[in-house]
Amino acid sequence: MQRAFGIGVGVATQVLFACTVWQLIWFLKGSADLPAPADGLDAADAAAARLLTESLASDALLALFFAVPHSVLLLPAVRARLVKAGIGGAFYGCFFCVVTCTTLLFTILAWQPTSAVAWRWPEPLGTAIAWAFVGCWGALLYSLHLTGLGWQTGWTPWWAWVRGQRSPARPFVPRGAYRFLRHPVYLSFLGLVWLVPVVTLDRAVLIAIWTVYILTGSILKDRRLLFFLQDEYRRYQAAVPGYPGMPAGPLARIPFPGDRSAGLGMPSGTVLAAPDRVSDFPSGPKHCRPPIRPTPEPELKPTSPWPANGRSGPVGSSSASSRSS
């Protein structure tokens, strides 16, 4: 009976994910058929202006309703508490996916669109923006493929449970787009939020809040990977920026003291491993640091993925499911 229930939970999670993606496509697509504003909001009466303000405030809360739980559930300390409460193992990924999808669906279905236009891209830029939106969906699927879409939806650990196997390790291999930027998934989603031919006032609210959410989420993801990978990820941060063109700050390249790998590429075969089992999570009241395990000094080889002894050389997210994008 428990096995049948577990199988049903996994199947329902994947169906919910597919339905959410379908709704999200049309929600983010927006509309290019809105009439151009004549006199703007100055011509609206007081009642209509008040209604518009209330709608925008409601939409702002809805945007936060998705963004906040999605970010909080990814924190290692929060996951550790949920694991202690019994939500762990093969079903934590399903739990995370269900919470993400239900909050996102509620946001989409309760959203109050407005016809007031904030700005409109002139032609032919409007058509180019519409095609760029389609391209961002392709970039998002490509980026998720690089890290493993099955980890985002909980499919991979759940399917291992169905087959009676241990949850597989999740190696994070800096390949493809991850050799040039640390957050291609977030960048693709940022494009989906921004690239619409006509930006209404409610869409402007969504853009403002979700841009902050995406940039903050990128910084938090870096911290999660530092939590699990430590110096290995510090070297990766020194070599690869979070976003292209970032001159400074937490989403630029971050120099690693004693390491001169910044600016070098990452070979596609480099694998950074991190814990993926409940037993690998750190103990202690704050869950503030990973368990300390002695590691032998790596043998220096010509093909070593990281520079050693301060000398530059060829440089090249297994992460727990809590590090999903």
Residue frames as qw, qx, qy, qz and C-alpha x, y, z in Angstrom:
[[0.000, 0.885, 0.465, 0.000, 0.00, 0.00, 0.00],
 [0.293, -0.806, 0.111, 0.503, 2.80, 2.42, 0.87],
 [0.414, -0.153, 0.602, 0.666, 4.60, 1.58, -2.38],
 [0.227, 0.613, 0.667, 0.358, 1.44, 2.21, -4.41],
 [0.124, -0.938, -0.251, 0.206, 0.99, 5.53, -2.64],
 [0.394, -0.603, 0.331, 0.609, 4.63, 6.48, -3.35],
 [0.375, 0.169, 0.680, 0.607, 4.24, 5.61, -7.03],
 [0.094, 0.805, 0.565, 0.156, 1.05, 7.68, -7.21],
 [0.255, -0.866, -0.036, 0.428, 2.79, 10.66, -5.61],
 [0.402, -0.349, 0.501, 0.682, 5.62, 10.54, -8.15],
 [0.275, 0.414, 0.710, 0.499, 3.30, 10.24, -11.15],
 [0.039, -0.892, -0.449, 0.035, 1.04, 13.04, -9.89],
 [0.347, -0.718, 0.125, 0.591, 4.09, 15.26, -9.37],
 [0.346, -0.094, 0.598, 0.717, 5.21, 14.87, -12.98],
 [0.124, 0.645, 0.676, 0.334, 1.68, 15.55, -14.30],
 [0.198, -0.901, -0.267, 0.280, 1.47, 18.65, -12.11],
 [0.386, -0.498, 0.325, 0.705, 4.84, 19.84, -13.41],
 [0.286, 0.230, 0.681, 0.634, 3.74, 19.43, -17.05],
 [0.013, -0.809, -0.571, -0.139, 0.48, 21.34, -16.43],
 [0.314, -0.819, -0.082, 0.474, 2.36, 24.13, -14.67],
 [0.380, -0.246, 0.471, 0.758, 4.83, 24.55, -17.53],
 [0.183, 0.504, 0.687, 0.490, 1.95, 24.78, -20.02],
 [0.154, -0.902, -0.399, 0.062, 0.25, 27.50, -17.96],
 [0.431, -0.655, 0.115, 0.611, 3.55, 29.32, -17.47],
 [0.418, 0.134, 0.540, 0.718, 4.20, 29.51, -21.22],
 [0.038, 0.699, 0.531, 0.477, 0.99, 31.46, -21.86],
 [0.388, -0.849, -0.261, 0.245, 1.30, 33.50, -18.67],
 [0.456, -0.534, 0.224, 0.676, 4.76, 34.79, -19.56],
 [0.428, 0.348, 0.568, 0.610, 3.97, 35.20, -23.27],
 [0.043, 0.476, 0.185, -0.859, 1.77, 38.20, -22.60],
 [0.472, 0.676, 0.565, 0.040, -0.24, 39.87, -25.35],
 [0.312, -0.121, 0.290, 0.896, 0.76, 42.12, -28.22],
 [0.011, 0.532, 0.667, 0.522, -2.83, 43.08, -29.09],
 [0.211, -0.680, -0.483, 0.510, -3.42, 45.66, -26.38],
 [0.283, 0.874, 0.259, 0.300, -4.46, 49.11, -27.64],
 [0.466, 0.222, -0.210, 0.831, -1.93, 51.89, -27.44],
 [0.217, -0.650, -0.522, 0.507, -2.69, 54.32, -24.58],
 [0.230, 0.778, 0.303, 0.500, -4.06, 57.68, -25.61],
 [0.135, -0.832, 0.137, -0.520, -3.98, 59.99, -22.60],
 [0.353, 0.240, -0.766, 0.480, -2.44, 57.54, -20.11],
 [0.353, -0.410, -0.784, 0.306, -3.65, 57.19, -16.56],
 [0.012, -0.120, -0.211, 0.970, -4.38, 60.91, -16.19],
 [0.435, -0.112, -0.387, -0.805, -7.67, 60.42, -18.01],
 [0.473, -0.270, -0.839, 0.016, -8.83, 57.64, -15.62],
 [0.450, -0.699, -0.070, -0.551, -11.27, 58.55, -12.92],
 [0.245, -0.585, 0.629, -0.450, -10.49, 58.09, -9.24],
 [0.872, -0.120, 0.350, -0.322, -12.37, 54.79, -8.89],
 [0.900, 0.411, -0.132, 0.060, -10.57, 53.21, -11.84],
 [0.289, 0.689, -0.540, 0.387, -7.21, 54.44, -10.55],
 [0.516, -0.464, 0.570, -0.439, -7.93, 52.96, -7.12],
 [0.958, 0.095, 0.192, -0.189, -8.95, 49.65, -8.67],
 [0.709, 0.593, -0.328, 0.195, -5.76, 49.62, -10.73],
 [0.040, -0.663, 0.606, -0.437, -3.66, 50.27, -7.63],
 [0.750, -0.267, 0.478, -0.371, -5.36, 47.43, -5.76],
 [0.946, 0.318, -0.009, -0.058, -4.82, 45.07, -8.68],
 [0.504, 0.659, -0.465, 0.310, -1.13, 45.92, -8.89],
 [0.324, -0.563, 0.610, -0.454, -0.71, 45.47, -5.13],
 [0.906, -0.050, 0.317, -0.274, -2.40, 42.08, -5.35],
 [0.849, 0.486, -0.185, 0.094, -0.16, 41.05, -8.23],
 [0.150, 0.709, -0.580, 0.372, 2.94, 42.12, -6.28],
 [0.606, -0.378, 0.584, -0.386, 1.92, 39.84, -3.40],
 [0.954, 0.214, 0.149, -0.149, 1.27, 36.99, -5.83],
 [0.606, 0.656, -0.405, 0.195, 4.72, 37.41, -7.38],
 [0.119, -0.587, 0.675, -0.432, 6.24, 37.17, -3.90],
 [0.842, -0.159, 0.325, -0.400, 4.00, 34.21, -3.03],
 [0.945, 0.301, -0.099, 0.075, 5.93, 32.12, -5.56],
 [0.449, 0.691, -0.423, 0.378, 9.39, 33.64, -5.18],
 [0.326, -0.647, 0.520, -0.452, 9.78, 33.44, -1.40],
 [0.889, -0.205, 0.363, -0.189, 8.88, 29.75, -0.76],
 [0.875, 0.454, -0.104, 0.131, 10.90, 28.66, -3.80],
 [0.307, 0.700, -0.474, 0.437, 14.02, 30.35, -2.42],
 [0.499, -0.561, 0.483, -0.450, 13.48, 29.36, 1.22],
 [0.970, -0.048, 0.173, -0.163, 13.01, 25.65, 0.48],
 [0.787, 0.499, -0.258, 0.256, 16.41, 25.57, -1.21],
 [0.132, -0.777, 0.492, -0.369, 18.29, 26.71, 1.89],
 [0.529, 0.180, -0.814, 0.156, 20.36, 23.81, 3.32],
 [0.084, -0.080, 0.707, -0.697, 19.20, 24.54, 6.89],
 [0.652, 0.102, 0.115, -0.742, 15.53, 24.49, 5.84],
 [0.753, 0.206, -0.566, -0.266, 15.98, 21.24, 3.95],
 [0.297, 0.197, -0.849, 0.391, 17.73, 19.69, 6.94],
 [0.358, -0.003, 0.547, -0.756, 14.75, 20.54, 9.17],
 [0.761, 0.194, -0.133, -0.604, 12.31, 19.10, 6.64],
 [0.601, 0.257, -0.757, -0.013, 14.38, 15.94, 6.39],
 [0.024, 0.112, -0.806, 0.580, 14.24, 15.58, 10.16],
 [0.551, 0.120, 0.314, -0.764, 10.48, 16.00, 9.94],
 [0.656, 0.140, 0.739, -0.060, 10.32, 13.00, 7.61],
 [0.629, 0.753, 0.108, -0.157, 10.35, 14.65, 4.17],
 [0.174, -0.713, 0.612, 0.294, 13.52, 13.31, 2.70],
 [0.591, -0.040, 0.781, 0.197, 15.10, 10.56, 0.69],
 [0.291, 0.212, 0.728, 0.583, 13.60, 9.89, -2.70],
 [0.030, 0.749, 0.643, 0.158, 10.60, 12.16, -2.13],
 [0.236, -0.637, -0.136, 0.721, 12.17, 15.49, -1.18],
 [0.119, -0.101, 0.507, 0.848, 12.51, 16.40, -4.86],
 [0.114, -0.510, -0.765, -0.376, 8.82, 15.59, -5.41],
 [0.266, -0.735, -0.490, 0.385, 7.88, 17.68, -2.38],
 [0.217, -0.467, 0.130, 0.847, 9.91, 20.64, -3.64],
 [0.033, 0.122, 0.665, 0.736, 8.40, 20.33, -7.13],
 [0.164, -0.634, -0.747, -0.116, 4.83, 20.16, -5.78],
 [0.240, -0.723, -0.302, 0.573, 5.30, 23.24, -3.60],
 [0.176, -0.308, 0.354, 0.866, 6.91, 25.14, -6.48],
 [0.025, -0.266, -0.751, -0.604, 4.19, 24.17, -8.96],
 [0.182, -0.695, -0.693, 0.059, 1.24, 24.86, -6.64],
 [0.204, -0.685, -0.155, 0.682, 2.51, 28.31, -5.64],
 [0.109, -0.207, 0.492, 0.838, 3.26, 29.14, -9.27],
 [0.059, -0.424, -0.807, -0.407, -0.13, 27.90, -10.48],
 [0.178, -0.753, -0.545, 0.324, -1.90, 29.91, -7.78],
 [0.184, -0.525, 0.118, 0.823, 0.07, 32.99, -8.85],
 [0.046, 0.023, 0.674, 0.737, -0.88, 32.46, -12.51],
 [0.135, -0.523, -0.804, -0.248, -4.57, 31.72, -11.92],
 [0.238, -0.779, -0.459, 0.354, -5.09, 34.54, -9.39],
 [0.352, -0.143, 0.181, 0.907, -3.14, 37.12, -11.41],
 [0.238, 0.813, 0.437, -0.302, -5.06, 40.29, -12.28],
 [0.502, 0.167, 0.373, 0.762, -3.89, 41.56, -15.68],
 [0.089, 0.752, 0.213, -0.617, -4.32, 45.19, -16.61],
 [0.611, 0.635, 0.365, 0.300, -4.68, 46.88, -19.98],
 [0.066, -0.979, 0.136, 0.139, -2.60, 49.91, -18.94],
 [0.850, 0.366, -0.070, 0.371, 0.60, 49.85, -21.02],
 [0.514, -0.733, 0.123, 0.427, 3.90, 50.81, -19.42],
 [0.058, 0.647, -0.503, -0.570, 5.88, 50.58, -22.67],
 [0.861, 0.395, 0.301, -0.108, 5.66, 48.97, -26.07],
 [0.496, -0.319, 0.549, 0.592, 8.54, 47.83, -28.26],
 [0.472, 0.643, -0.131, -0.588, 8.32, 49.52, -31.70],
 [0.901, 0.288, 0.311, 0.093, 8.38, 47.35, -34.80],
 [0.818, 0.083, -0.536, -0.191, 10.40, 45.55, -35.98],
 [0.036, 0.411, -0.763, 0.498, 11.78, 45.23, -32.44],
 [0.702, -0.138, 0.344, -0.608, 8.47, 43.83, -31.22],
 [0.930, 0.234, -0.206, -0.192, 8.73, 40.85, -33.57],
 [0.496, 0.477, -0.643, 0.337, 12.38, 40.32, -32.65],
 [0.302, -0.373, 0.614, -0.627, 11.46, 40.37, -28.95],
 [0.872, -0.009, 0.134, -0.470, 8.75, 37.77, -29.54],
 [0.863, 0.328, -0.381, 0.047, 11.23, 35.44, -31.25],
 [0.192, 0.507, -0.662, 0.517, 13.80, 36.06, -28.52],
 [0.644, -0.287, 0.399, -0.586, 11.16, 34.89, -26.02],
 [0.968, 0.146, -0.094, -0.181, 10.91, 31.60, -27.91],
 [0.602, 0.509, -0.525, 0.321, 14.69, 31.34, -27.92],
 [0.217, -0.517, 0.589, -0.582, 14.78, 31.76, -24.14],
 [0.895, -0.130, 0.212, -0.371, 12.57, 28.69, -23.77],
 [0.885, 0.351, -0.280, 0.120, 15.08, 26.74, -25.84],
 [0.263, 0.583, -0.561, 0.526, 17.95, 28.09, -23.73],
 [0.566, -0.431, 0.428, -0.557, 16.09, 27.16, -20.54],
 [0.981, 0.021, 0.049, -0.184, 15.49, 23.57, -21.66],
 [0.707, 0.497, -0.399, 0.308, 19.12, 23.29, -22.78],
 [0.022, -0.591, 0.556, -0.584, 20.40, 24.60, -19.43],
 [0.761, -0.294, 0.348, -0.463, 18.12, 22.26, -17.47],
 [0.955, 0.237, -0.180, -0.020, 19.33, 19.38, -19.61],
 [0.431, 0.588, -0.543, 0.417, 22.92, 20.16, -18.64],
 [0.200, -0.413, 0.646, -0.610, 22.17, 19.89, -14.92],
 [0.121, -0.142, -0.982, 0.039, 19.53, 17.16, -15.18],
 [0.430, -0.301, -0.212, -0.824, 15.84, 18.01, -15.60],
 [0.697, -0.302, -0.643, -0.098, 14.95, 14.94, -13.55],
 [0.414, -0.176, -0.549, 0.705, 16.47, 16.56, -10.48],
 [0.146, -0.121, 0.024, -0.981, 14.35, 19.66, -10.93],
 [0.645, -0.212, -0.315, -0.663, 11.12, 17.66, -10.97],
 [0.584, -0.370, 0.611, -0.387, 12.10, 14.98, -8.45],
 [0.899, 0.272, -0.186, -0.288, 11.89, 12.31, -11.16],
 [0.513, 0.509, -0.671, 0.165, 15.48, 11.01, -10.87],
 [0.097, -0.283, 0.817, -0.493, 15.53, 10.07, -7.15],
 [0.719, 0.069, 0.343, -0.601, 11.88, 8.93, -7.28],
 [0.827, 0.372, -0.328, -0.264, 12.51, 6.65, -10.27],
 [0.313, 0.413, -0.809, 0.276, 15.51, 5.12, -8.47],
 [0.406, -0.136, 0.667, -0.609, 13.18, 4.41, -5.52],
 [0.829, 0.227, 0.017, -0.512, 10.63, 2.76, -7.82],
 [0.765, 0.398, -0.506, -0.029, 13.34, 0.44, -9.14],
 [0.875, -0.476, -0.061, 0.066, 14.56, -0.34, -5.62],
 [0.706, 0.289, -0.149, 0.629, 17.91, 1.38, -6.12],
 [0.392, -0.559, -0.221, 0.697, 19.79, 4.00, -4.15],
 [0.258, 0.943, 0.132, -0.165, 19.37, 7.58, -5.26],
 [0.780, 0.333, 0.038, 0.528, 22.19, 8.22, -7.74],
 [0.405, -0.476, -0.024, 0.780, 24.92, 10.75, -7.13],
 [0.363, 0.882, 0.299, 0.015, 24.38, 14.04, -8.89],
 [0.599, -0.182, 0.165, 0.762, 27.66, 15.16, -10.41],
 [0.212, 0.925, 0.127, -0.289, 27.80, 18.80, -11.41],
 [0.691, 0.052, 0.386, 0.609, 29.88, 18.95, -14.56],
 [0.072, 0.750, -0.030, -0.657, 30.81, 22.42, -15.86],
 [0.405, 0.108, 0.720, 0.553, 30.03, 21.72, -19.50],
 [0.177, 0.688, 0.586, 0.390, 28.33, 23.60, -22.26],
 [0.049, -0.840, -0.126, -0.526, 27.03, 26.98, -21.11],
 [0.685, -0.724, -0.048, 0.063, 28.32, 26.34, -17.59],
 [0.747, -0.013, 0.053, 0.663, 31.85, 26.81, -18.90],
 [0.250, 0.429, 0.154, 0.854, 31.04, 30.47, -19.57],
 [0.332, -0.457, 0.144, -0.812, 28.53, 31.47, -16.87],
 [0.013, -0.075, 0.903, -0.424, 27.44, 29.96, -13.58],
 [0.346, 0.359, 0.655, -0.568, 23.69, 30.56, -13.91],
 [0.098, 0.007, -0.653, -0.751, 22.39, 29.86, -17.45],
 [0.139, -0.510, -0.848, -0.047, 19.06, 28.58, -16.06],
 [0.119, -0.696, -0.401, 0.584, 18.41, 31.82, -14.18],
 [0.041, -0.377, 0.319, 0.869, 19.52, 33.94, -17.14],
 [0.077, -0.211, -0.816, -0.532, 17.15, 32.08, -19.47],
 [0.161, -0.649, -0.731, 0.135, 14.25, 32.55, -17.07],
 [0.132, -0.588, -0.122, 0.789, 15.13, 36.23, -16.70],
 [0.018, 0.105, -0.565, -0.819, 14.77, 36.55, -20.48],
 [0.146, -0.450, -0.845, -0.249, 11.32, 34.95, -20.33],
 [0.179, -0.690, -0.520, 0.471, 10.25, 37.51, -17.75],
 [0.104, -0.571, 0.087, 0.810, 11.57, 40.55, -19.63],
 [0.037, -0.148, 0.655, 0.740, 11.04, 39.71, -23.31],
 [0.290, 0.604, 0.734, -0.110, 7.45, 40.59, -24.19],
 [0.289, 0.445, 0.389, 0.753, 6.41, 42.95, -27.05],
 [0.257, -0.677, -0.139, -0.675, 4.03, 44.94, -24.83],
 [0.362, -0.061, -0.708, 0.603, 4.76, 45.55, -21.15],
 [0.387, -0.716, -0.385, -0.435, 1.62, 46.31, -19.16],
 [0.231, -0.700, 0.388, -0.553, 1.76, 47.77, -15.66],
 [0.885, -0.349, 0.229, -0.208, 1.12, 44.39, -14.05],
 [0.912, 0.270, -0.101, 0.291, 3.91, 42.89, -16.16],
 [0.238, 0.718, -0.349, 0.554, 6.20, 45.71, -15.02],
 [0.610, -0.588, 0.351, -0.398, 5.45, 44.69, -11.42],
 [0.993, -0.031, 0.110, 0.026, 6.27, 41.08, -12.26],
 [0.682, 0.556, -0.220, 0.421, 9.50, 42.10, -13.98],
 [0.080, -0.755, 0.388, -0.522, 10.63, 44.20, -11.02],
 [0.729, -0.470, 0.380, -0.321, 9.93, 41.56, -8.35],
 [0.984, 0.065, 0.151, 0.066, 11.08, 38.49, -10.24],
 [0.547, 0.683, -0.310, 0.373, 14.27, 40.21, -11.41],
 [0.263, -0.675, 0.522, -0.450, 15.22, 40.79, -7.77],
 [0.899, -0.194, 0.316, -0.234, 14.16, 37.19, -7.02],
 [0.911, 0.377, -0.071, 0.152, 16.30, 35.75, -9.83],
 [0.340, 0.703, -0.431, 0.452, 19.41, 37.76, -8.96],
 [0.485, -0.558, 0.503, -0.447, 19.01, 36.97, -5.26],
 [0.970, -0.016, 0.188, -0.152, 18.41, 33.31, -6.11],
 [0.743, 0.546, -0.293, 0.253, 21.64, 33.26, -8.12],
 [0.008, 0.666, -0.556, 0.497, 23.61, 34.54, -5.13],
 [0.733, -0.338, 0.430, -0.406, 21.93, 32.02, -2.82],
 [0.972, 0.230, -0.043, -0.026, 22.71, 29.20, -5.25],
 [0.471, 0.629, -0.486, 0.383, 26.37, 30.18, -5.21],
 [0.321, -0.550, 0.567, -0.522, 26.29, 30.02, -1.43],
 [0.926, -0.094, 0.222, -0.290, 24.64, 26.58, -1.47],
 [0.879, 0.397, -0.213, 0.158, 27.29, 25.22, -3.79],
 [0.168, 0.652, -0.550, 0.493, 30.01, 26.74, -1.64],
 [0.674, -0.414, 0.397, -0.466, 28.39, 25.01, 1.34],
 [0.978, 0.043, 0.184, -0.090, 28.71, 21.62, -0.36],
 [0.842, 0.434, -0.046, 0.317, 31.81, 21.97, -2.56],
 [0.521, -0.754, 0.066, 0.394, 33.85, 24.55, -0.64],
 [0.243, -0.625, 0.422, 0.609, 37.23, 25.26, -2.31],
 [0.412, 0.194, 0.767, 0.453, 36.31, 23.38, -5.48],
 [0.194, 0.813, 0.530, 0.141, 33.46, 25.79, -6.11],
 [0.205, -0.866, 0.052, 0.453, 35.57, 28.79, -5.09],
 [0.362, -0.288, 0.608, 0.645, 37.94, 27.91, -7.91],
 [0.277, 0.509, 0.734, 0.354, 34.99, 27.60, -10.27],
 [0.018, -0.928, -0.324, 0.185, 33.75, 31.05, -9.17],
 [0.299, -0.687, 0.303, 0.589, 37.21, 32.45, -9.86],
 [0.327, -0.067, 0.730, 0.597, 37.17, 31.02, -13.38],
 [0.005, 0.457, 0.739, 0.495, 33.56, 31.63, -14.48],
 [0.173, -0.087, 0.197, -0.961, 31.30, 34.67, -13.91],
 [0.336, 0.343, 0.764, -0.430, 27.74, 34.31, -12.67],
 [0.507, 0.764, 0.379, -0.122, 26.43, 36.36, -15.61],
 [0.634, 0.306, 0.220, 0.675, 28.28, 37.70, -18.66],
 [0.169, 0.670, 0.098, 0.716, 29.56, 41.23, -18.40],
 [0.575, -0.793, -0.200, -0.021, 29.43, 41.44, -14.60],
 [0.386, 0.700, -0.380, 0.466, 32.42, 43.66, -13.70],
 [0.081, 0.293, -0.709, 0.637, 32.22, 43.19, -9.92],
 [0.646, -0.233, 0.196, -0.700, 30.05, 41.93, -7.09],
 [0.600, -0.188, 0.746, -0.220, 28.87, 38.47, -6.01],
 [0.814, 0.427, 0.374, -0.124, 27.76, 37.53, -9.54],
 [0.413, 0.801, -0.426, -0.079, 31.09, 38.38, -11.18],
 [0.792, 0.177, -0.505, 0.293, 34.22, 36.27, -11.05],
 [0.551, -0.805, 0.136, -0.174, 35.32, 36.08, -7.43],
 [0.425, 0.600, -0.642, 0.219, 39.10, 35.70, -7.04],
 [0.911, -0.370, -0.180, 0.011, 40.17, 32.77, -4.92],
 [0.233, -0.873, 0.428, -0.016, 43.15, 33.69, -2.66],
 [0.465, -0.454, 0.740, 0.173, 46.25, 31.89, -3.79],
 [0.613, 0.311, 0.703, 0.184, 44.65, 30.79, -7.05],
 [0.058, 0.506, -0.288, -0.811, 45.19, 32.39, -10.45],
 [0.304, 0.237, 0.879, 0.279, 42.61, 30.46, -12.44],
 [0.298, 0.700, 0.372, -0.531, 40.23, 33.40, -12.99],
 [0.363, 0.686, -0.274, -0.568, 39.47, 33.91, -16.64],
 [0.018, 0.293, -0.911, -0.290, 40.40, 30.39, -17.71],
 [0.701, -0.023, -0.391, -0.595, 37.94, 27.92, -19.25],
 [0.608, -0.259, 0.667, -0.344, 36.61, 24.79, -17.56],
 [0.202, 0.195, -0.881, -0.381, 37.10, 21.49, -19.40],
 [0.693, -0.155, -0.258, -0.655, 33.91, 19.58, -19.95],
 [0.738, -0.054, -0.672, 0.033, 35.09, 16.51, -18.03],
 [0.092, 0.272, -0.611, 0.738, 35.53, 18.14, -14.64],
 [0.568, -0.496, -0.607, -0.250, 33.22, 16.65, -12.03],
 [0.081, -0.375, 0.498, -0.778, 32.51, 18.33, -8.71],
 [0.520, -0.318, -0.787, -0.096, 30.87, 15.98, -6.23],
 [0.251, -0.339, 0.383, -0.822, 28.75, 16.82, -3.22],
 [0.193, 0.080, 0.912, -0.353, 26.55, 14.89, -0.77],
 [0.454, -0.092, -0.457, -0.760, 23.21, 13.64, -2.04],
 [0.554, -0.323, -0.767, -0.013, 21.97, 11.52, 0.88],
 [0.480, -0.802, -0.140, -0.327, 20.29, 12.49, 4.10],
 [0.838, -0.441, -0.076, 0.314, 23.15, 10.97, 6.09],
 [0.609, 0.246, 0.035, 0.754, 25.58, 13.34, 4.38],
 [0.095, -0.850, -0.145, -0.498, 23.94, 16.44, 5.80],
 [0.275, 0.364, -0.564, 0.689, 25.93, 18.15, 8.56],
 [0.519, -0.587, -0.610, 0.114, 24.93, 17.73, 12.16],
 [0.294, -0.070, -0.281, 0.911, 24.83, 20.44, 14.77],
 [0.096, 0.618, 0.577, -0.526, 22.33, 23.01, 15.99],
 [0.228, 0.704, -0.056, -0.671, 22.76, 25.42, 13.09],
 [0.799, 0.362, 0.432, 0.208, 23.70, 23.03, 10.26],
 [0.106, 0.950, -0.113, -0.271, 26.17, 25.73, 9.46],
 [0.090, 0.685, -0.677, -0.252, 29.05, 23.71, 8.14],
 [0.881, 0.185, -0.372, -0.225, 29.54, 20.43, 6.29],
 [0.888, -0.427, 0.143, 0.097, 31.19, 17.47, 8.02],
 [0.058, 0.823, -0.554, -0.111, 34.97, 17.68, 8.05],
 [0.981, 0.028, 0.179, 0.073, 36.58, 14.69, 6.41],
 [0.347, -0.640, 0.503, 0.466, 40.35, 14.44, 5.91],
 [0.797, 0.593, 0.093, -0.067, 41.24, 14.33, 2.24],
 [0.755, -0.199, 0.287, 0.554, 44.60, 13.31, 0.79],
 [0.008, 0.678, -0.272, -0.683, 46.65, 15.79, -1.16],
 [0.809, 0.540, 0.165, -0.161, 45.83, 15.40, -4.87],
 [0.697, -0.153, 0.443, 0.543, 48.56, 14.03, -7.05],
 [0.185, 0.740, -0.173, -0.623, 49.80, 16.65, -9.47],
 [0.639, 0.225, 0.655, 0.335, 49.31, 15.57, -13.06],
 [0.148, -0.069, 0.376, 0.912, 49.61, 17.50, -16.32],
 [0.225, -0.401, -0.639, -0.617, 45.87, 17.11, -16.88],
 [0.170, -0.388, -0.694, 0.582, 44.78, 18.22, -13.38],
 [0.062, 0.751, 0.559, 0.344, 41.56, 20.25, -13.69],
 [0.265, -0.957, -0.117, 0.012, 42.69, 22.88, -11.15],
 [0.395, 0.715, -0.396, 0.420, 45.92, 24.88, -11.02],
 [0.823, -0.465, -0.242, 0.218, 48.23, 23.77, -8.24],
 [0.630, -0.366, -0.056, 0.683, 50.77, 25.70, -6.16],
 [0.022, 0.783, 0.063, -0.618, 49.65, 29.02, -7.60],
 [0.143, -0.264, 0.657, 0.691, 50.55, 28.04, -11.19],
 [0.637, 0.374, 0.037, -0.673, 47.99, 28.46, -13.89],
 [0.176, -0.109, 0.940, 0.270, 47.01, 25.37, -15.84],
 [0.316, -0.242, -0.688, -0.607, 44.06, 23.87, -17.65],
 [0.267, 0.031, 0.605, -0.749, 40.90, 24.47, -15.66],
 [0.020, 0.479, 0.860, 0.175, 37.91, 22.80, -16.02],
 [0.248, -0.539, 0.591, -0.546, 26.23, 21.95, -10.17],
 [0.485, -0.361, -0.794, 0.066, 26.57, 16.30, -7.72],
 [0.154, -0.250, 0.328, -0.898, 24.70, 18.40, -5.83],
 [0.147, 0.310, 0.858, -0.382, 21.90, 17.56, -3.52],
 [0.093, 0.590, 0.686, 0.415, 18.44, 18.08, -4.92],
 [0.206, -0.818, -0.355, 0.403, 18.20, 21.09, -2.63],
 [0.250, -0.464, 0.270, 0.806, 20.42, 22.96, -5.09],
 [0.391, 0.544, 0.670, 0.318, 17.83, 22.93, -7.85],
 [0.113, 0.064, 0.157, 0.979, 17.34, 26.08, -9.80]]
